[in-house]
Amino acid sequence: MRKIFILILSIIFITWNTFAYNFTKKEKESLKKLENKVIELENSKNINYLEWKITLLEKAQKKVKRNSKNWQILNEVKKYFRNSVNNKLKKLEQDSIINTPKHDNYDFEMDFYNKYWKDIQTNTKIPDNCFKYFDILDVYWKRYNFPTPLIMATWSIETNCNMSNPANWYWLFQITSKYYTPWEIGTIELQDQVLDFINFSKAKWDYFNNNKYHNYKTRFWNDNINITYNNYSLRDIRLHWILYNWVSNNTTLEWNTFVNNNLNKDVVWNYDWLLTKLLKILYIKNRK
C-alpha cells in the first residue's frame, strides 16, 4: 500500500497547479500502474481492508478539495478500490457465501405490502430507472443489513432515481451535511452515496434510540427503531422519514404528510411520499 501512495503523490506533484480534468499520457500510465497495484491487493486482501483504503482516500480528497486535478486523481484510485470491492462481492455471491435466493425476503415484504396497500390513494408509477441498479445494490447492501426498497424509495423521492448529482450539491439523497460535485455519476459513485445514506440513516436511528436529552421516544411510543434488511414495522419507517427530515413540535406518526401522503384518504396530494413509494416498490420487486 505504501507504494500506491508514493505513486499517487508523484502524480499529484507533477500536476499540483493544474486544474484540467484530462490526464496526460504520463499521468494515465502512472494511474494504470496504480490500478495494477490495487488488483494485486484485491487478490491478497479481504473486503474490509479494501473498504478501509477507500475511507483513507476519501479523507485525502477532503484535504485537496480546492485542487480539482488532485481530487480527481484520488477519485480515480478510489474507483480502482471500489471495483475491487465489487469483484470480491461478485465472487462471494458466486460461491454462495453471501448469496441468498432471489426472493429471500419475499414473505416479509409481501406481508408488509398486503397489510397496507389498500390505503394507497394514487396510481402513479415508480420510474423504471429506479430498478436499473436494484440487483447491484440489493447484493451489496445486504452486507449493511439495510432494506434496499427503503434506499430506492428515498432516491426516487429526492432525485427521481437519476444518475447525476443535482446542482444544489446535496447529491442523490439531498442530505445537506455532505456535498457531492454536480455531475453525471456511475455505479461506483452510486454505491458510495448509498453507503453515505445508510450511515446517515443509522446515525439518526442511534440518536433516537440512545440520546437521553430529548423526548422523542416518549412522544413516539418509547420503543427503539429497529430496521433491518428483512424486518421493519410501519412505525419504524414513519420514524425513519420523520428523523431524516425534521421533528417539529406538532409532528405525529400518522399525520406527518411527508411520510403518509397518498397512504391515507385524509392525506392526499399529487405526489407520493415515502410509505406509498415503498409499498409500490415492494410490489414491483416481488412481482418479478
Rosetta blueprint (number, residue, H / E / L):
1 M L
2 R H
3 K H
4 I H
5 F H
6 I H
7 L H
8 I H
9 L H
10 S H
11 I H
12 I H
13 F H
14 I H
15 T L
16 W L
17 N L
18 T L
19 F L
20 A L
21 Y L
22 N L
23 F L
24 T L
25 K H
26 K H
27 E H
28 K H
29 E H
30 S H
31 L H
32 K H
33 K H
34 L H
35 E H
36 N H
37 K H
38 V H
39 I H
40 E H
41 L H
42 E H
43 N H
44 S H
45 K L
46 N L
47 I H
48 N H
49 Y H
50 L H
51 E H
52 W H
53 K H
54 I H
55 T H
56 L H
57 L H
58 E H
59 K H
60 A H
61 Q H
62 K H
63 K H
64 V L
65 K L
66 R L
67 N L
68 S H
69 K H
70 N H
71 W H
72 Q H
73 I H
74 L H
75 N H
76 E H
77 V H
78 K H
79 K H
80 Y H
81 F H
82 R H
83 N H
84 S H
85 V H
86 N H
87 N H
88 K H
89 L H
90 K H
91 K H
92 L H
93 E H
94 Q H
95 D L
96 S L
97 I L
98 I L
99 N L
100 T L
101 P L
102 K L
103 H L
104 D L
105 N L
106 Y H
107 D H
108 F H
109 E H
110 M H
111 D H
112 F H
113 Y H
114 N H
115 K H
116 Y H
117 W H
118 K H
119 D H
120 I L
121 Q L
122 T L
123 N L
124 T L
125 K L
126 I L
127 P L
128 D H
129 N H
130 C H
131 F H
132 K L
133 Y L
134 F H
135 D H
136 I H
137 L H
138 D H
139 V H
140 Y H
141 W H
142 K H
143 R H
144 Y H
145 N L
146 F L
147 P L
148 T H
149 P H
150 L H
151 I H
152 M H
153 A H
154 T H
155 W H
156 S H
157 I H
158 E H
159 T H
160 N L
161 C L
162 N L
163 M L
164 S E
165 N L
166 P L
167 A L
168 N L
169 W L
170 Y L
171 W L
172 L L
173 F L
174 Q L
175 I L
176 T L
177 S L
178 K L
179 Y L
180 Y L
181 T L
182 P L
183 W L
184 E E
185 I L
186 G L
187 T H
188 I H
189 E H
190 L H
191 Q H
192 D H
193 Q H
194 V H
195 L H
196 D H
197 F H
198 I H
199 N H
200 F H
201 S H
202 K H
203 A H
204 K H
205 W H
206 D H
207 Y H
208 F H
209 N H
210 N H
211 N L
212 K L
213 Y L
214 H L
215 N L
216 Y H
217 K H
218 T H
219 R H
220 F L
221 W L
222 N L
223 D L
224 N L
225 I L
226 N L
227 I L
228 T E
229 Y L
230 N L
231 N E
232 Y L
233 S L
234 L H
235 R H
236 D H
237 I H
238 R H
239 L H
240 H H
241 W H
242 I H
243 L H
244 Y H
245 N H
246 W L
247 V L
248 S L
249 N L
250 N L
251 T L
252 T L
253 L L
254 E L
255 W L
256 N L
257 T H
258 F H
259 V H
260 N H
261 N L
262 N L
263 L L
264 N E
265 K L
266 D L
267 V E
268 V L
269 W L
270 N L
271 Y L
272 D L
273 W L
274 L H
275 L H
276 T H
277 K H
278 L H
279 L H
280 K H
281 I H
282 L H
283 Y H
284 I H
285 K H
286 N H
287 R H
288 K L
